[in-house]
Amino acid sequence: MALVPDNTLITATPEEGRALALKMARLVIKATQPDDAVRGRLRPVYAEDPHALIAIGHVVAVEFATVAAANDYWR
């Protein structure tokens, strides 16, 4: 499983970078728990947990910071 789609962090815009960050975060979750059925059973649990949702947001933010740095903050 490729954890960096198309093997690049370079995007044309910050919006594309944010989408890439979200995709990378999802791939990390899938790599951590590769069983679709288990992820499906867990989804309702974390969907109702505000702390889990904040943690997910943090993972995406960290991925976005990485993508932004790779793109020289789109300067």
Phi, psi and omega in degrees: 000126177281123180271346174242102182306134181059014177056034177212148174258359184282128177228159183284329186220162173300325178299316176296324178296320178294318178297320178296318179300317179296317179297318180296320178297319179295322179294325178295318178298316180294323178291324180289320178232087186287348182278112181303319182295319179294314178301321178297321179290327183281333185307313180298331181292307183283338179295336180257004184253108183299327179292321178293320179294321176296318179297320178297316177301322179295318179300315179297319180297320178295317177298318180296320178299321178295314179296317180299316179297320179296333181261016182050038178055030177057037177278000000 
